[in-house]
Amino acid sequence: MSNEKTPEYKPYHHPAGGWGAAGATAKVLMEQSVLVKGSRGLLSMNQPGGFKCPSCAFPDPDHRKTLEFCENGAKALAHEATKGRVTREFFEKYTVTELMQKSDYWLEMQGRLTEPMRYDADSDRYVPVAWDDAFALIGQHLRALDSPHQAEFYTSGRTANETAFLYSIFVREFGTNNFPDCSNMCHEPTSRGLPPAIGIGKGTIVMSDFEHA
């Protein structure tokens, strides 16, 4: 794996959209080696019969276009579809303490997990675990609780809507609605902070406003 690079920041005086955004989208697809696969995925993202963007709750426009995503959405899809893989050899090389010193960007660029992993306190490393053993371990801890409400089932904003829905069904079947997600870290502050500042807890525009901006 490559060493972590120091981030570089420089002024950007070009439009936020247009060919600049198209070039950035193509660049990230090539970085993840999914130019063809990713391009096909983008054509289905936020489209009827397709799937929602894994980056945000993209609103439905008045008139749907062939491309309905932003640059950040394209990056999120590229990182989900990446050909990069994080194998057991990766975790043999790095302890969890060492990984905690890495940036989120560096961790993202290593790729996708290839098998279930569990934390081993003795070695301070993630070690492989069979699927059946992983589910058995999870079940063991859940059954040991005095009440289902003692458990919290967190999901990331990068979790697809379909996956999060199935997960929520499992949680409610288990017997609780302790189902926080990343909205707790962004939408709760905005719902408290924006109303006193601008009078409403969300954006004050509709998508068609951008055509006149």
LOFI-55190 format. One record per residue: z, y, x of N, C-alpha, C in turn; residue number from 0. Coordinates in Angstrom, 1 decimal, padded with zeros to 4 digits. Layout:
BEGIN
(baro (Z Y X) (Z Y X) (Z Y X) NUM)
...
END
This chain:
BEGIN
(baro (000.0 -001.2 000.8) (000.0 000.0 000.0) (000.0 001.3 000.9) 0)
(baro (-000.6 002.3 000.4) (-000.7 003.5 001.2) (000.6 004.3 001.2) 1)
(baro (000.8 005.1 002.3) (002.0 005.9 002.3) (001.8 007.1 001.3) 2)
(baro (002.9 007.6 000.9) (002.9 008.7 -000.1) (002.4 010.0 000.5) 3)
(baro (001.5 010.6 -000.1) (000.9 011.9 000.4) (001.7 013.1 -000.2) 4)
(baro (001.7 014.1 000.6) (002.4 015.4 000.1) (001.4 016.1 -000.9) 5)
(baro (001.9 016.4 -002.1) (001.1 017.0 -003.1) (000.5 018.4 -002.6) 6)
(baro (-000.7 018.7 -003.0) (-001.3 019.9 -002.6) (-001.6 020.7 -003.8) 7)
(baro (-001.3 022.0 -003.8) (-001.5 022.9 -004.9) (-002.3 024.1 -004.5) 8)
(baro (-003.3 024.4 -005.3) (-004.2 025.6 -005.0) (-004.7 026.2 -006.3) 9)
(baro (-005.0 027.5 -006.2) (-005.5 028.1 -007.5) (-006.8 027.5 -008.0) 10)
(baro (-006.9 027.6 -009.3) (-008.1 027.1 -010.0) (-008.6 028.1 -010.9) 11)
(baro (-009.7 028.7 -010.7) (-010.2 029.9 -011.4) (-011.3 029.5 -012.4) 12)
(baro (-011.6 028.2 -012.6) (-012.7 027.8 -013.5) (-012.2 027.5 -014.9) 13)
(baro (-013.0 027.4 -015.8) (-012.6 027.0 -017.2) (-011.8 025.7 -017.2) 14)
(baro (-010.8 025.6 -018.1) (-010.0 024.4 -018.2) (-010.8 023.2 -018.8) 15)
(baro (-011.9 023.5 -019.5) (-012.7 022.4 -020.1) (-014.1 022.4 -019.4) 16)
(baro (-015.1 021.9 -020.1) (-016.4 021.9 -019.7) (-016.7 020.9 -018.5) 17)
(baro (-017.6 021.3 -017.6) (-018.0 020.3 -016.6) (-016.9 020.1 -015.6) 18)
(baro (-015.9 021.0 -015.4) (-014.8 020.7 -014.6) (-013.9 019.6 -015.1) 19)
(baro (-013.7 019.6 -016.4) (-012.9 018.5 -017.0) (-013.7 017.2 -016.9) 20)
(baro (-015.0 017.3 -017.2) (-015.8 016.1 -017.1) (-015.8 015.5 -015.7) 21)
(baro (-015.9 016.3 -014.7) (-015.8 015.8 -013.3) (-014.5 015.2 -013.0) 22)
(baro (-013.4 015.8 -013.4) (-012.1 015.3 -013.2) (-011.9 013.9 -013.9) 23)
(baro (-012.5 013.8 -015.1) (-012.4 012.5 -015.8) (-013.2 011.4 -015.0) 24)
(baro (-014.4 011.8 -014.6) (-015.1 010.8 -013.8) (-014.4 010.4 -012.5) 25)
(baro (-013.8 011.4 -011.9) (-013.1 011.1 -010.6) (-011.9 010.1 -010.8) 26)
(baro (-011.1 010.3 -011.9) (-010.0 009.4 -012.1) (-010.4 008.0 -012.5) 27)
(baro (-011.5 007.9 -013.2) (-012.1 006.6 -013.6) (-012.5 005.9 -012.3) 28)
(baro (-013.1 006.6 -011.4) (-013.6 006.0 -010.2) (-012.4 005.6 -009.3) 29)
(baro (-011.4 006.5 -009.3) (-010.2 006.2 -008.5) (-009.5 004.8 -008.9) 30)
(baro (-009.6 004.6 -010.2) (-009.0 003.3 -010.7) (-010.0 002.2 -010.8) 31)
(baro (-011.2 002.4 -010.3) (-012.3 001.4 -010.3) (-012.6 000.9 -011.7) 32)
(baro (-012.7 001.8 -012.7) (-013.0 001.4 -014.1) (-014.0 002.4 -014.7) 33)
(baro (-015.0 002.8 -013.9) (-015.9 003.8 -014.4) (-016.6 003.3 -015.7) 34)
(baro (-017.1 002.1 -015.6) (-017.9 001.6 -016.8) (-016.9 001.2 -017.9) 35)
(baro (-015.9 000.4 -017.6) (-014.9 -000.1 -018.5) (-014.2 001.1 -019.2) 36)
(baro (-013.8 002.1 -018.3) (-013.0 003.3 -018.8) (-013.9 004.1 -019.7) 37)
(baro (-015.2 004.3 -019.4) (-016.1 005.1 -020.2) (-016.3 004.5 -021.6) 38)
(baro (-016.4 003.2 -021.6) (-016.5 002.5 -022.9) (-015.2 002.7 -023.7) 39)
(baro (-014.0 002.7 -023.1) (-012.8 002.9 -023.7) (-012.7 004.3 -024.3) 40)
(baro (-013.1 005.3 -023.6) (-013.0 006.6 -024.0) (-013.9 006.9 -025.3) 41)
(baro (-014.9 006.1 -025.4) (-015.8 006.3 -026.6) (-015.1 005.7 -027.9) 42)
(baro (-014.1 004.9 -027.7) (-013.3 004.3 -028.8) (-012.0 005.0 -029.1) 43)
(baro (-011.6 005.8 -028.1) (-010.3 006.5 -028.2) (-010.3 007.6 -029.3) 44)
(baro (-009.3 007.5 -030.2) (-009.1 008.5 -031.3) (-010.3 008.4 -032.2) 45)
(baro (-010.9 007.3 -032.3) (-012.1 007.1 -033.2) (-011.7 006.1 -034.3) 46)
(baro (-012.3 006.2 -035.5) (-012.1 005.1 -036.6) (-012.4 003.7 -036.0) 47)
(baro (-011.5 002.8 -036.2) (-011.7 001.5 -035.7) (-011.4 001.3 -034.3) 48)
(baro (-011.0 002.4 -033.6) (-010.6 002.3 -032.2) (-009.1 002.3 -032.0) 49)
(baro (-008.6 003.1 -031.1) (-007.2 003.2 -030.8) (-006.8 004.6 -030.5) 50)
(baro (-005.5 004.9 -030.7) (-005.0 006.2 -030.4) (-004.8 006.4 -028.9) 51)
(baro (-004.9 007.7 -028.5) (-004.7 008.0 -027.1) (-003.3 007.6 -026.7) 52)
(baro (-003.1 007.0 -025.5) (-001.8 006.6 -025.0) (-001.1 007.8 -024.4) 53)
(baro (-001.7 009.0 -024.4) (-001.0 010.1 -023.8) (-000.3 011.0 -024.8) 54)
(baro (-000.8 011.1 -026.0) (-000.1 012.0 -027.0) (-000.6 011.6 -028.4) 55)
(baro (000.0 012.3 -029.3) (-000.4 012.1 -030.7) (-001.6 013.1 -031.0) 56)
(baro (-002.8 012.7 -030.6) (-003.9 013.6 -030.7) (-004.2 013.8 -032.2) 57)
(baro (-004.3 015.1 -032.7) (-004.6 015.3 -034.1) (-006.0 015.0 -034.5) 58)
(baro (-006.2 014.7 -035.8) (-007.5 014.5 -036.3) (-008.2 015.8 -036.6) 59)
(baro (-009.4 016.0 -036.1) (-010.1 017.3 -036.3) (-010.8 017.3 -037.7) 60)
(baro (-011.2 018.5 -038.1) (-011.9 018.6 -039.4) (-013.3 017.8 -039.3) 61)
(baro (-013.9 017.9 -038.2) (-015.2 017.2 -038.0) (-015.2 016.4 -036.7) 62)
(baro (-015.2 015.1 -036.9) (-015.0 014.2 -035.7) (-016.3 014.2 -034.9) 63)
(baro (-016.0 014.2 -033.5) (-017.1 014.2 -032.6) (-017.1 012.9 -031.8) 64)
(baro (-018.2 012.7 -031.0) (-018.3 011.5 -030.2) (-017.1 011.3 -029.2) 65)
(baro (-016.8 012.4 -028.6) (-015.7 012.4 -027.6) (-014.5 013.2 -028.2) 66)
(baro (-013.4 012.5 -028.5) (-012.2 013.1 -029.1) (-011.0 012.8 -028.2) 67)
(baro (-011.0 013.5 -027.0) (-009.8 013.3 -026.1) (-009.8 014.4 -025.1) 68)
(baro (-008.7 014.6 -024.5) (-008.5 015.7 -023.5) (-008.5 015.0 -022.1) 69)
(baro (-008.5 015.9 -021.1) (-008.5 015.4 -019.7) (-007.3 014.5 -019.4) 70)
(baro (-006.1 014.9 -019.9) (-004.9 014.1 -019.6) (-005.0 012.7 -020.3) 71)
(baro (-005.6 012.7 -021.5) (-005.8 011.5 -022.2) (-006.7 010.5 -021.5) 72)
(baro (-007.8 011.1 -020.8) (-008.7 010.3 -020.0) (-007.9 009.7 -018.8) 73)
(baro (-007.1 010.5 -018.2) (-006.3 010.0 -017.1) (-005.4 008.9 -017.5) 74)
(baro (-004.7 009.1 -018.7) (-003.8 008.0 -019.1) (-004.5 006.7 -019.4) 75)
(baro (-005.7 006.8 -020.0) (-006.5 005.6 -020.2) (-006.9 004.9 -018.9) 76)
(baro (-007.3 005.7 -018.0) (-007.7 005.2 -016.7) (-006.6 004.4 -016.0) 77)
(baro (-005.4 005.0 -016.1) (-004.3 004.3 -015.4) (-003.8 003.1 -016.2) 78)
(baro (-004.1 003.0 -017.5) (-003.8 001.8 -018.2) (-004.9 000.7 -017.9) 79)
(baro (-006.1 001.1 -017.8) (-007.2 000.2 -017.6) (-007.4 -000.2 -016.1) 80)
(baro (-006.6 000.4 -015.2) (-006.8 000.3 -013.8) (-007.0 -001.2 -013.3) 81)
(baro (-007.8 -001.3 -012.2) (-007.9 -002.6 -011.6) (-006.8 -002.9 -010.6) 82)
(baro (-006.0 -001.8 -010.3) (-004.9 -002.0 -009.4) (-003.8 -002.9 -009.9) 83)
(baro (-003.3 -003.7 -009.1) (-002.3 -004.7 -009.5) (-001.0 -004.7 -008.6) 84)
(baro (000.1 -004.7 -009.2) (001.4 -004.8 -008.5) (001.9 -006.3 -008.5) 85)
(baro (001.8 -007.0 -007.4) (002.1 -008.4 -007.4) (003.5 -008.6 -006.9) 86)
(baro (003.9 -009.9 -006.8) (005.3 -010.2 -006.3) (005.4 -009.8 -004.8) 87)
(baro (004.3 -009.8 -004.1) (004.3 -009.4 -002.7) (004.7 -007.9 -002.5) 88)
(baro (004.3 -007.1 -003.5) (004.7 -005.7 -003.5) (006.2 -005.6 -003.5) 89)
(baro (006.9 -006.3 -004.4) (008.3 -006.2 -004.6) (009.1 -006.9 -003.4) 90)
(baro (008.4 -007.8 -002.7) (009.0 -008.4 -001.5) (009.0 -007.3 -000.4) 91)
(baro (008.1 -006.4 -000.5) (008.1 -005.4 000.6) (009.0 -004.2 000.4) 92)
(baro (009.3 -003.9 -000.9) (010.1 -002.7 -001.2) (011.4 -003.1 -002.0) 93)
(baro (012.5 -002.5 -001.6) (013.7 -002.7 -002.5) (013.6 -001.6 -003.6) 94)
(baro (014.5 -001.8 -004.6) (014.5 -000.9 -005.7) (015.0 000.5 -005.2) 95)
(baro (015.9 000.5 -004.3) (016.4 001.7 -003.7) (015.3 002.5 -003.0) 96)
(baro (014.4 001.8 -002.3) (013.3 002.4 -001.6) (012.3 002.9 -002.7) 97)
(baro (012.1 002.2 -003.7) (011.1 002.6 -004.8) (011.6 003.9 -005.5) 98)
(baro (013.0 004.0 -005.6) (013.5 005.2 -006.3) (013.2 006.5 -005.5) 99)
(baro (012.9 006.3 -004.2) (012.6 007.5 -003.4) (011.2 007.9 -003.5) 100)
(baro (010.3 007.1 -004.2) (008.9 007.4 -004.3) (008.7 008.3 -005.6) 101)
(baro (007.6 009.1 -005.5) (007.3 009.9 -006.7) (006.8 009.1 -007.8) 102)
(baro (006.8 009.6 -009.0) (006.2 009.0 -010.2) (004.7 008.7 -010.0) 103)
(baro (004.1 009.7 -009.4) (002.6 009.6 -009.1) (002.3 008.4 -008.2) 104)
(baro (003.1 008.3 -007.1) (002.9 007.2 -006.2) (003.1 005.8 -006.9) 105)
(baro (004.1 005.7 -007.7) (004.4 004.5 -008.4) (003.3 004.2 -009.4) 106)
(baro (002.8 005.2 -010.1) (001.7 005.0 -011.0) (000.4 004.5 -010.3) 107)
(baro (000.2 005.0 -009.1) (-001.1 004.6 -008.4) (-001.0 003.2 -007.8) 108)
(baro (000.1 002.5 -007.9) (000.2 001.2 -007.3) (-000.5 000.2 -008.3) 109)
(baro (-000.6 000.4 -009.6) (-001.3 -000.5 -010.5) (-000.3 -001.1 -011.5) 110)
(baro (-000.8 -002.1 -012.2) (-000.2 -002.8 -013.3) (000.6 -004.0 -012.8) 111)
(baro (001.7 -004.4 -013.5) (002.4 -005.6 -013.2) (001.5 -006.8 -013.6) 112)
(baro (001.7 -007.9 -012.8) (000.9 -009.1 -013.1) (001.8 -010.2 -013.7) 113)
(baro (003.1 -010.1 -013.7) (004.0 -011.1 -014.3) (005.3 -010.5 -014.6) 114)
(baro (006.2 -011.2 -015.4) (007.5 -010.6 -015.7) (008.3 -010.6 -014.4) 115)
(baro (009.2 -009.6 -014.3) (010.1 -009.4 -013.2) (011.5 -009.1 -013.7) 116)
(baro (012.5 -009.5 -012.9) (013.9 -009.2 -013.3) (014.5 -008.7 -012.0) 117)
(baro (015.6 -007.9 -012.2) (016.3 -007.3 -011.1) (017.3 -008.2 -010.5) 118)
(baro (017.3 -008.4 -009.2) (018.2 -009.2 -008.4) (019.1 -008.3 -007.6) 119)
(baro (020.4 -008.2 -008.0) (021.3 -007.3 -007.4) (021.6 -007.7 -006.0) 120)
(baro (021.6 -008.9 -005.6) (021.9 -009.4 -004.3) (020.9 -008.9 -003.3) 121)
(baro (019.6 -008.9 -003.6) (018.6 -008.5 -002.7) (018.1 -007.1 -003.0) 122)
(baro (018.6 -006.5 -004.1) (018.1 -005.1 -004.5) (016.6 -005.1 -004.7) 123)
(baro (016.1 -006.2 -005.2) (014.6 -006.3 -005.4) (014.3 -006.9 -006.8) 124)
(baro (013.1 -006.6 -007.3) (012.6 -007.3 -008.5) (012.0 -008.6 -008.1) 125)
(baro (012.4 -009.6 -008.8) (011.9 -011.0 -008.4) (011.1 -011.6 -009.6) 126)
(baro (010.1 -012.4 -009.4) (009.4 -013.0 -010.5) (010.3 -013.9 -011.4) 127)
(baro (009.9 -013.9 -012.7) (010.6 -014.8 -013.6) (009.6 -015.3 -014.7) 128)
(baro (009.7 -016.6 -015.0) (008.8 -017.1 -016.0) (009.0 -016.5 -017.4) 129)
(baro (007.9 -016.5 -018.2) (008.0 -015.8 -019.5) (009.1 -016.5 -020.3) 130)
(baro (009.2 -017.8 -020.4) (010.2 -018.5 -021.2) (011.6 -018.1 -020.7) 131)
(baro (011.8 -018.0 -019.4) (013.1 -017.7 -018.8) (013.4 -016.2 -019.1) 132)
(baro (012.4 -015.4 -019.1) (012.7 -014.0 -019.4) (013.1 -013.8 -020.9) 133)
(baro (012.4 -014.4 -021.8) (012.8 -014.3 -023.2) (014.2 -015.0 -023.4) 134)
(baro (014.4 -016.1 -022.8) (015.7 -016.7 -022.9) (016.9 -015.8 -022.4) 135)
(baro (016.6 -015.1 -021.3) (017.6 -014.2 -020.8) (017.9 -013.0 -021.7) 136)
(baro (016.8 -012.5 -022.3) (016.9 -011.4 -023.2) (017.7 -011.9 -024.4) 137)
(baro (017.3 -013.0 -025.0) (018.0 -013.6 -026.1) (019.5 -013.8 -025.9) 138)
(baro (019.8 -014.3 -024.7) (021.2 -014.6 -024.3) (022.0 -013.3 -024.4) 139)
(baro (021.5 -012.2 -023.9) (022.3 -011.0 -023.9) (022.4 -010.4 -025.4) 140)
(baro (021.3 -010.5 -026.1) (021.3 -010.0 -027.5) (022.2 -010.8 -028.4) 141)
(baro (022.3 -012.1 -028.2) (023.1 -012.9 -029.1) (024.6 -012.7 -028.7) 142)
(baro (024.9 -012.2 -027.5) (026.3 -012.0 -027.1) (026.9 -010.7 -027.6) 143)
(baro (026.1 -009.9 -028.2) (026.6 -008.6 -028.8) (027.4 -008.9 -030.0) 144)
(baro (028.4 -008.1 -030.3) (029.2 -008.2 -031.5) (028.4 -007.6 -032.7) 145)
(baro (027.5 -006.7 -032.4) (026.7 -006.1 -033.5) (025.4 -005.7 -033.0) 146)
(baro (024.3 -005.9 -033.8) (023.0 -005.5 -033.3) (022.9 -004.0 -033.0) 147)
(baro (023.8 -003.2 -033.6) (023.8 -001.8 -033.3) (024.3 -001.4 -031.9) 148)
(baro (024.8 -002.4 -031.2) (025.2 -002.1 -029.8) (024.0 -002.1 -028.8) 149)
(baro (022.9 -002.5 -029.3) (021.6 -002.5 -028.5) (020.8 -001.3 -028.8) 150)
(baro (020.1 -000.8 -027.8) (019.1 000.2 -027.9) (017.7 -000.3 -027.4) 151)
(baro (016.7 -000.1 -028.1) (015.4 -000.6 -027.7) (014.4 000.6 -027.5) 152)
(baro (014.3 000.9 -026.2) (013.5 002.1 -025.8) (012.0 001.8 -025.6) 153)
(baro (011.2 002.7 -026.0) (009.8 002.6 -025.7) (009.3 003.9 -025.0) 154)
(baro (008.3 003.7 -024.2) (007.7 004.8 -023.5) (006.6 005.4 -024.3) 155)
(baro (006.3 006.7 -024.1) (005.2 007.4 -024.7) (003.9 006.8 -024.3) 156)
(baro (003.8 006.0 -023.3) (002.6 005.4 -022.8) (002.4 004.1 -023.5) 157)
(baro (003.3 003.7 -024.4) (003.2 002.4 -025.1) (002.2 002.7 -026.3) 158)
(baro (001.2 001.8 -026.4) (000.2 002.0 -027.5) (000.9 001.9 -028.9) 159)
(baro (000.3 002.6 -029.8) (000.9 002.7 -031.2) (001.0 001.3 -031.8) 160)
(baro (000.0 000.4 -031.5) (000.0 -000.9 -032.1) (001.2 -001.8 -031.5) 161)
(baro (001.4 -001.6 -030.2) (002.5 -002.3 -029.5) (003.8 -001.8 -030.0) 162)
(baro (004.0 -000.5 -030.1) (005.2 000.1 -030.5) (005.6 -000.4 -031.9) 163)
(baro (004.5 -000.5 -032.8) (004.8 -000.9 -034.2) (005.3 -002.4 -034.2) 164)
(baro (004.7 -003.3 -033.5) (005.2 -004.6 -033.4) (006.6 -004.7 -032.9) 165)
(baro (006.8 -003.9 -031.9) (008.2 -003.9 -031.2) (009.2 -003.4 -032.3) 166)
(baro (008.9 -002.4 -033.1) (009.8 -001.8 -034.0) (010.1 -002.9 -035.1) 167)
(baro (009.1 -003.7 -035.5) (009.3 -004.8 -036.5) (010.4 -005.8 -035.9) 168)
(baro (010.2 -006.1 -034.6) (011.2 -007.0 -034.0) (012.6 -006.4 -034.0) 169)
(baro (012.7 -005.1 -033.7) (014.0 -004.5 -033.6) (014.7 -004.5 -035.0) 170)
(baro (013.9 -004.1 -036.0) (014.5 -004.1 -037.4) (014.8 -005.5 -037.9) 171)
(baro (014.0 -006.4 -037.5) (014.4 -007.8 -037.9) (015.7 -008.3 -037.2) 172)
(baro (015.9 -007.8 -036.0) (017.1 -008.1 -035.2) (018.3 -007.5 -035.9) 173)
(baro (018.1 -006.3 -036.6) (019.2 -005.8 -037.4) (019.6 -004.4 -037.1) 174)
(baro (018.8 -003.6 -036.4) (019.2 -002.2 -036.1) (018.0 -001.3 -036.1) 175)
(baro (018.2 000.0 -036.2) (017.1 000.9 -036.1) (017.4 001.8 -034.9) 176)
(baro (018.1 001.3 -033.9) (018.3 002.0 -032.6) (017.0 001.9 -031.8) 177)
(baro (016.1 002.8 -032.1) (014.7 002.7 -031.5) (014.3 004.0 -031.0) 178)
(baro (015.0 004.5 -029.9) (014.6 005.8 -029.4) (013.3 005.7 -028.5) 179)
(baro (012.6 006.7 -028.4) (011.4 006.7 -027.6) (011.3 008.1 -026.8) 180)
(baro (010.2 008.3 -026.2) (010.1 009.5 -025.3) (010.2 010.8 -026.2) 181)
(baro (010.0 010.7 -027.5) (010.1 011.8 -028.3) (011.5 012.5 -028.2) 182)
(baro (012.5 011.7 -028.0) (013.8 012.2 -027.8) (013.9 013.2 -026.7) 183)
(baro (013.0 013.0 -025.7) (013.1 013.9 -024.5) (012.2 015.1 -024.6) 184)
(baro (011.3 015.2 -025.6) (010.4 016.3 -025.7) (010.5 017.0 -027.1) 185)
(baro (010.3 016.2 -028.1) (010.3 016.8 -029.5) (011.6 017.3 -030.0) 186)
(baro (012.7 016.6 -029.6) (014.0 017.1 -030.0) (014.3 018.5 -029.4) 187)
(baro (014.1 018.7 -028.1) (014.3 020.1 -027.6) (013.4 021.1 -028.2) 188)
(baro (012.1 020.7 -028.5) (011.2 021.7 -029.1) (011.6 022.0 -030.5) 189)
(baro (012.1 021.0 -031.2) (012.5 021.3 -032.6) (013.7 022.1 -032.7) 190)
(baro (014.5 022.2 -031.6) (015.7 023.0 -031.6) (015.4 024.4 -030.9) 191)
(baro (014.5 024.4 -029.9) (014.3 025.6 -029.2) (013.2 026.5 -029.7) 192)
(baro (012.1 025.9 -030.3) (011.0 026.7 -030.8) (011.3 027.5 -032.0) 193)
(baro (011.9 027.0 -033.0) (012.2 027.8 -034.3) (012.8 029.1 -034.0) 194)
(baro (013.9 029.2 -033.2) (014.5 030.5 -032.9) (013.5 031.5 -032.2) 195)
(baro (012.6 030.9 -031.4) (011.7 031.7 -030.5) (010.5 032.1 -031.3) 196)
(baro (009.8 031.2 -032.0) (008.5 031.6 -032.6) (008.5 031.3 -034.1) 197)
(baro (009.7 030.7 -034.6) (009.8 030.5 -036.1) (009.3 029.2 -036.6) 198)
(baro (008.8 028.3 -035.7) (008.3 027.0 -036.1) (008.5 026.0 -034.9) 199)
(baro (008.7 024.8 -035.3) (009.0 023.8 -034.2) (007.8 023.1 -033.7) 200)
(baro (006.6 023.6 -033.9) (005.4 022.9 -033.4) (004.3 024.0 -033.1) 201)
(baro (003.2 023.5 -032.7) (002.1 024.5 -032.4) (001.7 025.2 -033.7) 202)
(baro (001.3 026.5 -033.5) (000.9 027.3 -034.6) (-000.6 027.4 -034.9) 203)
(baro (-001.4 026.5 -034.4) (-002.8 026.6 -034.5) (-003.3 025.3 -035.1) 204)
(baro (-004.6 025.3 -035.5) (-005.4 024.2 -035.8) (-006.5 024.0 -034.8) 205)
(baro (-007.0 022.8 -034.7) (-007.9 022.5 -033.6) (-009.2 023.4 -033.6) 206)
(baro (-009.6 023.8 -034.8) (-010.8 024.6 -034.9) (-010.6 026.0 -034.3) 207)
(baro (-009.3 026.4 -034.1) (-009.1 027.7 -033.5) (-009.6 027.8 -032.1) 208)
(baro (-009.7 026.6 -031.4) (-010.2 026.6 -030.0) (-011.6 027.1 -029.9) 209)
(baro (-012.4 026.9 -031.0) (-013.8 027.3 -031.0) (-013.9 028.8 -031.0) 210)
(baro (-012.9 029.5 -031.3) (-012.9 031.0 -031.4) (-012.1 031.6 -030.3) 211)
(baro (-011.5 030.8 -029.4) (-010.7 031.3 -028.3) (-011.5 031.6 -027.1) 212)
END
